[in-house]
């Protein structure tokens, strides 16, 4: 009851694995593969037998799992039964499908999850539920219902009751109702903590302690400086001088400064808002009774627009579950935002003859909700979302106006609360992505991210122990594994660039700004390569005990073992979300690209993904054009031409363009480029990312843009969110590029369509 919903399965799964490990029923190699995946590429394995539907990444995972003792010969079996495995890849509930004989009978539930990781990671969470249920029982996957009375029975006068808050939840009303049911409403004193409120709270506690009252201290996270004093008060409290009826109630958002003693002694509870669009809109509309819905000069319009705002509120909150494609930054929209919109709506309907829809849209998206939105692209998105739910058609057409293409979601032609609730109860519990404006593939993205986050959390909790060593006899120790992997990385580390040679090859020139960029890039890569060449051999010596294992070296070892990029390397390296294995492969490709650039001069088509700081490269291209034509650079912007008539890496382009630059290496999420209609179209099922063809960025003077295009944002990595650096550029966002579209740009904005320079693998 004191664990957040998203952590309950994590707790149950970790507990199950600890028990199995203690009983010697876990193979540490299998556990490590499940949690980290491949830690290197299998170089001498079989060729991919199904390139048409199986990615190289998936095949490498299959080759890696085949190296485990229980999976010996699995790669050959996969090649021989490609059609059967393709069916498992395509079917929705892949975790329930049977494997070809003898693997169905041979594999344990843990080994079956290892297989799912290779082919269908999006079904791992469901498989973990089944695994925990089979090992521990149904009660370990069914979280207890929030019940204050049960928590109260477990508490004493010496143990505080702690509500751990989450965005959108407010347990105070439930607590006050419970106090009334216990006859303690008159003996309850409450205060919201903040600056200067600590001494008042201390006096309340002292009074209630002797008189047998209850004290409610709200928002403890807003007064972290006073929490040590609260800890002292609770610690020094004498049970013999404290009334048996006394109780201390606390509410707090999660914070590291919360006293450990209070957490250990207290009874902890969480009460999260309802999950899912249906439950969210239902919860909001249940607070709007008939008296409230009719309390307006235009009751029918008011009721429908209140419903529209409730739906808008639910869409804004529920888009967060889709990760970066939902919102670049996950915002904590609250019920108070919805209440403010409802009050403003009543004011405008009561005082204006015509409904000011544009004003309502502006107040909702720019101020009430928009006040929380900080990312530029998210501001554009929320403007697009509110136009669907707060518009004239909601009032005039009612049920004939659909919120999405499926026709399932609309505003019923009603004005009474029961009519709205009856319609909402008939909606599907699992909301399809299309009502959010997203492609169906987002469900796969969401499920895959949830599964991998679960495994990553389990891995972090094991602290690099690989789940323990209670399994196979003779298994390598973590130190041996880290030493072997460090040796492999040393062999893969490229040599540093000769910066003096780069200076001679690309001298600083007024007419060629890209010369400056290539030298700056080489210097940035040298910083990273030098760090790798020093720290990896030093780490190997530290593992063997020849030098002291410092905190930095320990972090390197943990990163190597967990297959994640160590923090120190990431700080001087290029922005990346890849695993350590993929990151090292990417590093070698980038260095090869710059070596080719040095050997052959400026390439015709640039691999823009290989550049540390792409914004500088785009500026250099514009600067070349501005200097050649004697224009001010701030009057120049790029038009874009997609060259879908050439190879995807531009290797068949023979000549440089007359102005601008060919670039390749970008990937689209949320849609694909169609070379038949030469425009953006909907993605293919199960294809989450597609490579964009070569793009020609053409500098234009006083460029005003074109009609029929979508201004597609380009980011370095999939997380989308970034921070403003000292250069004035985002650490992630690169720029917009105008891609041809037959749909209204709002369609792609709601779909979260964006381009990326690098993926996660």
C-alpha positions in Angstrom: 0.0 0.0 0.0 3.0 2.3 0.4 4.5 1.5 -3.0 3.5 3.4 -6.2 1.6 1.5 -8.9 4.5 1.5 -11.3 6.8 0.0 -8.6 4.5 -2.8 -7.3 5.4 -5.3 -10.0 9.1 -4.3 -9.6 8.9 -5.2 -5.9 7.1 -8.5 -6.5 9.5 -9.5 -9.3 12.7 -8.6 -7.3 11.3 -10.5 -4.3 10.6 -13.6 -6.4 14.1 -13.6 -7.9 15.7 -13.1 -4.5 13.8 -16.1 -3.1 14.7 -18.3 -6.1 18.3 -17.2 -5.9 18.5 -18.2 -2.3 17.1 -21.6 -3.2 19.7 -22.0 -5.9 17.1 -22.0 -8.8 18.6 -19.1 -10.8 21.3 -19.2 -13.4 23.3 -15.9 -13.1 24.1 -16.0 -16.8 20.4 -16.2 -17.7 19.5 -13.5 -15.2 22.2 -11.2 -16.6 21.1 -11.7 -20.2 17.5 -11.0 -19.2 18.4 -7.8 -17.5 21.2 -6.4 -19.7 20.8 -8.1 -23.1 23.9 -8.7 -25.4 27.1 -7.1 -24.1 28.8 -7.5 -27.5 28.2 -8.4 -31.1 28.4 -12.1 -32.0 30.9 -12.0 -34.9 31.2 -15.7 -35.9 27.4 -16.5 -35.7 25.0 -17.6 -38.4 23.7 -15.1 -41.0 20.3 -13.5 -40.4 17.8 -16.0 -41.9 14.9 -13.6 -42.2 16.1 -10.1 -43.1 12.7 -9.2 -44.4 11.1 -9.1 -41.0 13.9 -9.7 -38.4 16.2 -6.8 -37.6 19.9 -7.3 -37.1 19.5 -6.2 -33.5 17.0 -9.0 -32.8 19.2 -11.5 -34.5 22.2 -10.5 -32.5 20.1 -11.1 -29.3 19.1 -14.5 -30.6 22.8 -15.4 -31.3 23.7 -14.2 -27.8 21.0 -16.1 -26.0 22.1 -19.2 -28.0 25.4 -19.0 -26.1 23.6 -19.8 -22.9 23.8 -23.5 -21.8 20.0 -24.0 -21.9 19.7 -22.4 -25.4 22.5 -24.4 -27.1 21.5 -24.8 -30.8 18.6 -22.3 -30.5 20.0 -20.2 -33.4 19.9 -23.2 -35.7 16.4 -24.1 -34.6 15.3 -20.6 -35.2 16.7 -20.7 -38.8 14.9 -24.0 -39.4 11.6 -22.7 -38.1 11.5 -19.2 -39.3 7.8 -19.3 -40.2 6.8 -20.4 -36.7 8.9 -17.7 -35.1 7.5 -15.1 -37.5 4.0 -16.0 -36.3 5.2 -15.4 -32.7 6.7 -12.1 -33.9 3.4 -11.0 -35.5 0.8 -12.3 -33.1 -0.5 -9.8 -30.4 -0.1 -12.1 -27.3 3.3 -13.5 -28.1 3.9 -14.5 -24.5 1.1 -17.1 -24.8 2.2 -18.7 -28.0 3.9 -22.1 -28.0 7.5 -22.6 -29.2 8.5 -25.3 -31.6 9.3 -28.6 -30.0 11.5 -29.4 -28.0 11.9 -25.8 -26.8 8.3 -25.5 -25.5 8.9 -28.4 -23.1 12.5 -27.6 -22.4 12.5 -24.0 -21.4 11.7 -22.8 -17.8 9.6 -19.7 -17.3 12.8 -17.6 -16.6 14.3 -18.9 -19.9 11.1 -18.2 -21.7 11.4 -14.6 -20.6 15.0 -14.5 -22.0 13.5 -15.6 -25.4 10.8 -13.0 -25.3 13.5 -10.3 -24.7 15.1 -11.3 -28.0 11.9 -11.2 -30.2 9.1 -9.4 -28.4 10.3 -7.3 -25.5 7.0 -5.4 -25.5 5.4 -8.6 -24.0 7.9 -9.0 -21.1 5.8 -7.1 -18.5 2.9 -9.5 -19.1 5.3 -12.4 -18.9 6.7 -11.1 -15.6 3.1 -11.0 -14.2 2.6 -14.6 -15.2 6.0 -15.6 -13.8 5.4 -14.0 -10.4 1.9 -15.5 -10.2 3.2 -19.0 -10.9 6.0 -18.7 -8.4 4.4 -16.7 -5.6 0.7 -16.7 -6.1 -2.0 -14.3 -7.4 -1.9 -12.0 -4.3 1.6 -10.8 -5.3 0.4 -9.2 -8.5 -2.9 -7.8 -7.1 -2.1 -4.6 -5.2 -4.1 -3.9 -2.1 -7.0 -1.4 -2.3 -6.4 2.0 -0.8 -8.2 1.8 2.6 -7.4 4.4 5.3 -9.3 2.3 8.0 -6.9 -0.7 7.5 -3.8 1.6 7.7 -5.2 3.2 10.8 -5.6 -0.1 12.6 -1.9 -0.8 11.9 -0.8 2.5 13.4 0.0 3.5 17.0 0.3 6.8 18.8 4.1 6.5 18.2 3.9 5.8 14.4 2.9 8.5 12.0 0.6 7.8 9.1 2.3 9.0 5.9 0.4 9.7 2.6 3.0 9.5 -0.2 1.5 11.9 -2.8 1.5 11.5 -6.6 0.5 14.1 -9.2 -3.2 14.4 -9.4 -4.0 12.7 -6.1 -5.3 14.5 -3.0 -6.0 12.1 0.0 -6.9 15.0 2.4 -10.6 14.8 1.7 -10.6 11.0 2.2 -8.8 11.6 5.5 -11.2 14.2 6.7 -14.2 11.9 5.9 -12.5 9.1 7.9 -11.9 11.5 10.8 -15.7 12.3 10.9 -16.5 8.6 10.8 -14.3 8.1 13.9 -15.8 11.1 15.7 -12.4 13.0 15.5 -13.4 15.8 13.2 -13.5 18.3 16.1 -10.2 17.1 17.4 -8.4 17.3 14.0 -6.0 20.2 13.4 -4.3 20.6 10.0 -1.7 22.9 8.5 0.1 23.1 5.2 3.8 23.3 5.8 5.9 26.0 4.2 8.1 28.9 5.2 7.6 29.8 8.9 4.9 27.1 9.6 7.2 24.7 11.5 6.8 26.2 15.0 3.0 26.3 14.5 3.0 22.6 13.6 5.2 21.8 16.6 2.7 23.5 19.0 -0.2 21.6 17.3 1.6 18.3 17.9 2.3 19.1 21.6 -1.3 20.1 22.2 -2.8 17.0 20.4 -0.3 14.7 22.1 -1.5 15.5 25.6 -5.2 16.0 24.7 -5.6 13.0 22.4 -6.2 14.8 19.1 -5.1 14.3 15.5 -2.7 16.5 13.6 -2.5 16.6 9.8 0.7 18.2 8.3 0.3 18.7 4.6 3.0 19.0 1.9 6.0 18.1 4.1 8.2 18.2 0.9 7.8 22.0 0.9 9.5 22.4 4.3 12.5 20.0 4.1 14.5 22.3 6.4 12.1 21.7 9.3 11.8 17.9 8.8 14.9 17.1 11.0 13.1 19.0 13.8 9.9 16.9 13.2 12.1 13.8 13.4 13.5 15.0 16.7 10.0 15.6 18.1 8.8 12.1 17.1 12.0 10.4 18.4 11.9 12.1 21.8 8.2 11.6 22.3 7.5 9.7 25.6 4.7 7.0 25.1 3.8 7.2 28.8 3.0 11.0 28.4 1.2 10.6 25.1 -2.6 10.0 24.9 -3.6 6.7 23.2 -5.9 8.5 20.8 -3.2 10.8 19.4 -2.2 10.3 15.7 0.1 12.3 13.5 -0.8 12.3 9.7 1.7 13.5 7.1 1.4 14.1 3.3 4.5 14.5 1.2 5.7 14.1 -2.4 8.7 11.7 -2.7 11.8 13.5 -1.5 15.3 12.3 -0.5 15.3 14.7 2.5 12.4 13.0 4.2 13.7 11.6 7.5 14.5 7.9 7.3 13.3 7.3 10.9 9.8 8.5 10.2 9.6 6.3 7.1 10.8 3.2 9.0 8.4 3.8 11.9 5.4 5.2 9.9 2.5 3.5 8.1 2.9 4.5 4.5 0.1 4.8 2.0 -0.3 5.8 -1.7 -3.5 6.9 -3.4 -2.9 7.5 -7.1 -5.4 9.0 -9.6 -7.4 6.6 -11.8 -5.4 5.3 -14.8 -6.7 5.3 -18.3 -8.7 7.8 -20.3 -12.1 6.3 -19.5 -11.5 6.2 -15.8 -10.0 9.8 -15.9 -13.0 11.3 -17.7 -15.4 9.3 -15.6 -13.8 10.6 -12.4 -14.0 14.2 -13.6 -17.6 14.0 -14.8 -18.8 12.3 -11.5 -17.8 15.5 -9.7 -20.2 17.5 -12.1 -23.7 16.8 -10.8 -26.9 18.0 -12.6 -27.2 21.1 -10.3 -23.7 22.2 -11.4 -24.2 21.4 -15.1 -27.5 23.4 -15.2 -26.1 26.4 -13.2 -25.4 28.5 -16.2 -27.2 30.9 -18.7 -26.6 28.4 -21.5 -26.9 25.0 -19.7 -26.7 22.7 -22.8 -23.6 24.4 -24.2 -22.1 24.5 -20.7 -22.6 20.8 -20.1 -21.0 19.8 -23.4 -18.1 22.2 -23.1 -17.5 21.0 -19.5 -17.4 17.5 -20.9 -15.0 18.7 -23.6 -12.7 20.2 -21.0 -12.8 16.9 -19.0 -11.8 15.0 -22.1 -9.1 17.5 -22.9 -7.8 17.2 -19.3 -7.7 13.3 -19.6 -5.9 13.4 -23.0 -3.3 15.8 -21.6 -2.7 13.6 -18.5 -2.8 10.2 -20.4 -0.4 11.2 -23.2 2.3 11.0 -20.6 2.2 7.2 -20.6 3.5 7.2 -24.2 6.8 8.8 -23.2 8.5 11.4 -25.4 6.1 10.8 -28.3 3.3 11.9 -26.0 5.0 14.9 -24.4 8.6 16.0 -24.8 8.5 16.7 -21.0 5.9 14.9 -18.8 3.9 17.6 -17.1 1.9 17.3 -13.9 -1.5 18.6 -14.8 -3.8 18.7 -11.8 -7.6 18.7 -11.2 -7.3 22.4 -10.2 -6.4 23.2 -13.9 -9.7 21.6 -14.9 -11.6 23.4 -12.2 -10.2 26.8 -13.3 -11.2 26.1 -16.9 -14.7 25.2 -15.8 -15.1 28.4 -13.8 -13.9 30.6 -16.6 -16.2 28.8 -19.0 -19.2 29.6 -16.8 -18.2 33.2 -16.6 -18.0 33.6 -20.4 -21.2 31.8 -21.1 -23.1 33.8 -18.5 -21.8 37.2 -19.7 -21.5 36.8 -23.5 -24.2 36.2 -26.1 -21.8 34.4 -28.4 -19.5 31.7 -27.1 -15.9 33.0 -27.4 -14.3 29.6 -28.5 -10.9 31.2 -29.4 -10.7 32.8 -26.0 -11.6 29.5 -24.2 -8.9 27.7 -26.3 -6.3 30.4 -25.5 -7.1 30.4 -21.8 -6.9 26.6 -21.7 -3.9 25.9 -23.8 -1.8 29.0 -23.1 -2.5 29.9 -19.5 -4.3 27.3 -17.3 -2.6 24.2 -18.8 0.0 26.1 -20.9 1.5 27.7 -17.8 3.0 24.4 -16.9 4.2 23.6 -20.5 7.8 24.8 -21.0 8.9 23.0 -24.2 8.4 24.9 -27.4 7.1 21.9 -29.3 4.8 20.9 -26.5 3.2 24.4 -26.6 2.4 23.8 -30.2 1.0 20.4 -29.4 -1.4 21.5 -26.6 -2.8 24.2 -29.0 -3.6 21.5 -31.5 -5.2 19.2 -28.9 -7.6 21.8 -27.4 -9.0 22.7 -30.8 -10.6 19.3 -31.1 -12.4 19.3 -27.8 -13.3 23.0 -27.4 -15.0 24.1 -30.6 -18.3 25.0 -32.0 -19.0 21.5 -33.4 -19.0 20.0 -29.8 -22.0 22.3 -29.0 -23.9 22.2 -32.3 -23.3 18.7 -33.6 -23.1 16.8 -30.3 -22.7 13.0 -31.0 -22.3 13.6 -34.7 -18.9 15.3 -34.1 -16.3 12.6 -33.5 -13.1 13.2 -31.5 -11.2 10.5 -33.6 -11.4 8.5 -36.8 -12.8 5.3 -35.1 -16.0 7.2 -34.2 -16.0 5.6 -30.7 -15.2 8.9 -28.9 -17.5 11.9 -29.0 -19.6 14.2 -26.8 -23.0 12.6 -26.3 -26.0 14.8 -27.1 -26.8 15.2 -23.5 -27.0 17.7 -20.7 -27.6 15.5 -17.6 -24.8 13.8 -15.7 -26.2 10.3 -15.9 -26.4 10.5 -19.7 -22.7 11.4 -19.9 -21.7 8.7 -17.3 -23.7 6.0 -19.1 -21.9 6.8 -22.4 -18.5 6.8 -20.7 -19.1 3.5 -19.0 -19.6 1.9 -22.4 -16.1 3.0 -23.6 -13.3 0.4 -23.8 -11.2 0.2 -20.7 -8.0 0.0 -22.8 -7.8 3.2 -24.8 -6.5 2.9 -28.4 -3.8 5.4 -29.3 -5.8 6.9 -32.1 -8.0 9.0 -29.8 -4.8 10.8 -28.8 -3.9 11.3 -32.5 -1.1 8.7 -32.2 -0.4 5.8 -34.5 -1.2 2.2 -33.2 2.6 1.5 -33.1 2.8 3.7 -30.0 1.2 0.9 -27.9 4.3 -1.2 -28.8 6.7 1.6 -28.1 4.9 2.2 -24.7 4.9 -1.5 -23.8 8.5 -2.0 -24.8 9.7 1.0 -22.9 7.8 -0.2 -19.8 9.3 -3.7 -20.0 12.9 -2.4 -20.5 12.4 0.1 -17.7 11.3 -2.7 -15.4 14.4 -4.7 -16.2 16.6 -1.7 -15.8 15.1 -1.0 -12.3 15.7 -4.6 -11.3 19.3 -4.4 -12.5 19.8 -1.2 -10.5 18.4 -2.9 -7.4 20.8 -5.8 -7.7 23.7 -3.3 -7.8 25.7 -5.2 -10.4 25.4 -8.5 -8.6 23.7 -10.2 -11.6 21.0 -11.5 -9.4 23.5 -13.4 -7.2 25.7 -16.4 -7.7 23.5 -19.1 -6.4 23.1 -20.8 -9.8 25.6 -22.5 -12.1 28.8 -23.9 -10.6 31.9 -22.5 -12.1 30.2 -19.3 -13.3 32.5 -16.3 -13.8 32.6 -13.7 -11.0 31.5 -10.2 -11.9 35.1 -9.0 -11.6 36.2 -11.6 -14.2 33.3 -10.6 -16.5 34.2 -6.9 -16.2 37.9 -7.5 -16.9 37.1 -9.5 -20.0 34.7 -6.9 -21.3 37.2 -4.1 -20.6 39.9 -5.9 -22.6 37.4 -6.2 -25.5 36.7 -2.5 -25.3 40.4 -1.6 -25.3 40.8 -3.6 -28.5 37.9 -1.7 -30.0 39.0 1.8 -29.0 40.0 3.9 -32.0 43.2 6.0 -32.2 43.0 9.7 -31.5 43.1 12.1 -34.5 46.2 14.1 -35.4 44.9 17.6 -35.0 48.0 19.2 -36.6 47.3 17.1 -39.7 43.6 18.2 -39.7 44.8 21.8 -39.5 47.0 21.4 -42.6 44.3 19.4 -44.4 41.5 21.9 -43.6 42.9 25.4 -43.1 40.7 28.1 -41.7 39.1 29.7 -44.8 36.6 32.6 -45.3 34.8 30.7 -48.1 34.7 27.3 -46.4 33.3 27.3 -42.8 33.0 23.5 -42.7 36.8 23.4 -42.3 36.4 24.9 -38.9 33.6 22.5 -38.0 35.6 19.4 -38.9 38.6 20.5 -36.7 36.3 21.3 -33.8 34.6 17.9 -34.1 38.0 16.1 -34.2 39.1 17.9 -31.0 35.8 16.9 -29.3 36.3 13.2 -30.3 39.9 13.4 -29.1 38.8 14.4 -25.6 36.6 11.3 -25.4 39.1 8.9 -27.0 41.9 10.1 -24.7 39.7 9.4 -21.7 38.9 5.9 -22.9 42.6 5.1 -23.6 43.6 6.2 -20.1 40.7 4.8 -18.0 40.1 1.4 -19.5 43.7 0.0 -18.8 43.6 1.7 -15.4 40.3 0.0 -14.6 41.7 -3.4 -15.5 44.7 -2.8 -13.1 42.2 -1.7 -10.4 40.2 -4.9 -10.8 43.3 -7.0 -10.3 44.3 -4.9 -7.2 47.3 -3.2 -8.6 45.9 0.3 -8.1 43.2 1.8 -5.9 39.6 1.3 -7.1 38.4 5.0 -7.1 34.7 6.0 -7.3 35.1 6.9 -11.0 36.7 3.5 -11.8 33.9 1.7 -9.8 31.3 3.5 -11.9 33.1 2.4 -15.1 33.0 -1.2 -13.9 29.3 -0.9 -13.0 28.6 0.5 -16.5 30.6 -2.2 -18.2 28.8 -5.0 -16.2 25.3 -3.5 -16.7 26.0 -2.6 -20.4 25.3 1.1 -19.9 27.6 4.0 -20.8 29.4 5.2 -17.6 28.5 8.7 -16.5 32.0 10.0 -16.9 32.2 8.9 -20.5 28.7 10.2 -21.3 29.7 13.7 -19.9 32.5 14.2 -22.5 30.9 12.0 -25.2 28.2 12.6 -27.8 24.5 12.6 -26.6 23.3 9.0 -26.8 20.7 6.6 -25.4 22.4 3.4 -26.7 23.7 0.5 -24.6 27.4 0.4 -24.1 27.8 -2.2 -26.8 25.9 -0.1 -29.4 27.6 3.1 -28.2 31.1 1.7 -28.8 30.0 0.5 -32.3 28.6 3.9 -33.0 31.8 5.6 -31.8 33.9 3.5 -34.2 31.5 4.4 -37.1 31.8 8.1 -36.3 35.6 7.9 -36.2 35.6 6.1 -39.5 33.4 8.8 -41.0 35.9 11.5 -39.9 38.8 9.5 -41.2 37.1 9.2 -44.5 36.3 13.0 -44.4 40.1 13.6 -43.8 41.2 11.2 -46.6 38.7 12.2 -49.3 37.9 15.8 -48.4 34.3 17.1 -47.9 31.9 14.3 -48.8 29.1 14.9 -51.2 26.5 13.5 -48.7 27.2 14.0 -45.0 26.4 11.5 -42.3 24.8 14.1 -40.0 24.3 11.6 -37.2 28.1 11.3 -36.8 28.6 15.0 -35.9 29.0 15.9 -32.2 27.4 19.4 -32.6 25.1 19.3 -35.8 23.8 22.9 -35.1 27.3 24.2 -35.9 27.5 22.2 -39.1 24.1 23.7 -40.3 25.4 27.2 -39.4 28.5 26.5 -41.4 26.5 25.6 -44.5 24.4 28.7 -44.2 27.6 30.8 -43.6 29.1 29.5 -46.8 26.1 30.6 -48.8 25.9 34.0 -47.0 29.5 34.8 -47.7 29.4 33.6 -51.3 26.4 35.9 -52.0 27.3 38.7 -49.5 24.0 38.2 -47.6 23.4 38.7 -43.8 23.3 35.2 -42.3 20.3 36.0 -40.1 18.2 36.5 -43.3 18.9 32.9 -44.5 17.0 29.7 -43.7 16.8 26.3 -45.2 14.3 24.9 -47.7 14.3 21.1 -47.8 14.2 18.6 -50.7 14.0 14.9 -50.0 16.0 12.9 -52.6 14.1 9.6 -52.5 15.5 8.8 -56.0 19.0 8.0 -54.7 20.5 5.4 -52.2 19.7 5.9 -48.6 23.3 6.9 -47.8 23.7 9.1 -50.9 26.7 7.0 -52.1 25.5 7.3 -55.7 25.5 11.1 -55.6 28.5 12.2 -57.7 28.4 16.0 -57.4 28.0 18.6 -54.6 24.8 20.6 -54.9 25.2 24.2 -56.2 24.1 25.5 -52.8 23.5 23.8 -49.5 24.4 20.2 -48.5 23.1 16.6 -48.8 22.6 14.9 -45.5 21.6 11.4 -44.5 21.3 9.3 -41.3 18.0 10.6 -40.0 15.1 8.4 -38.7 11.4 9.2 -38.5 9.1 8.2 -35.7 5.3 8.3 -35.9 5.1 8.1 -39.7 7.2 7.2 -42.8 8.3 8.8 -46.0 6.6 7.4 -49.1 8.7 7.6 -52.3 5.6 7.0 -54.5 3.7 10.1 -53.3 6.9 11.9 -52.2 5.3 12.9 -48.9 4.7 11.7 -45.3 2.3 8.9 -44.8 1.2 6.6 -41.9 3.7 4.1 -40.5 3.6 0.4 -41.3 2.4 -1.8 -38.5 5.1 -2.8 -36.0 7.7 -0.6 -37.8 8.5 2.0 -35.1 11.3 3.9 -36.9 12.1 4.3 -40.6 15.2 5.9 -42.2 14.5 9.1 -44.0 16.1 9.3 -47.5 18.9 11.7 -48.3 17.8 15.3 -47.6 19.1 18.4 -49.4 19.2 21.4 -47.2 19.1 24.4 -49.5 19.8 27.9 -48.1 17.3 30.5 -49.2 17.2 34.3 -48.7 14.3 35.6 -46.7 12.7 32.2 -46.8 8.9 32.3 -45.9 8.2 28.6 -46.1 5.9 26.6 -48.4 2.3 25.3 -48.2 1.6 21.6 -47.8 4.5 20.9 -45.5 5.0 19.7 -41.9 7.7 21.5 -39.9 9.3 18.3 -38.6 11.5 18.8 -35.5 14.9 17.1 -35.7 16.4 15.8 -32.4 19.7 14.1 -31.6 18.1 11.3 -29.6 14.7 9.8 -28.8 14.3 11.4 -25.4 13.5 14.7 -27.2 13.8 16.8 -24.1 17.0 18.8 -23.7 18.4 21.8 -21.8 19.6 25.1 -23.1 23.4 25.1 -23.3 25.8 28.0 -23.0 25.9 28.2 -26.9 22.2 29.2 -26.9 21.3 25.8 -28.5 19.4 22.9 -27.0 21.4 19.9 -26.0 18.9 17.7 -28.0 16.8 19.8 -30.5 18.7 20.5 -33.7 16.2 22.4 -36.0 13.0 22.0 -38.0 12.9 20.7 -41.5 9.8 21.2 -43.8 8.7 17.8 -45.1 5.9 17.5 -47.8 2.6 16.3 -46.4 -0.8 15.6 -47.8 -2.3 15.9 -44.3 -2.9 19.0 -42.2 0.3 19.7 -40.2 -1.9 19.4 -37.0 -2.4 15.7 -37.8 1.4 15.0 -37.5 1.8 17.4 -34.5 -0.7 15.3 -32.6 0.9 12.1 -33.8 4.2 13.3 -32.3 6.1 12.9 -35.6 9.8 13.8 -35.3 13.1 13.0 -36.9 16.2 11.7 -34.9 19.9 11.5 -35.6 20.3 8.3 -33.5 18.1 5.5 -32.1 18.6 3.4 -29.0 20.4 0.5 -30.9 
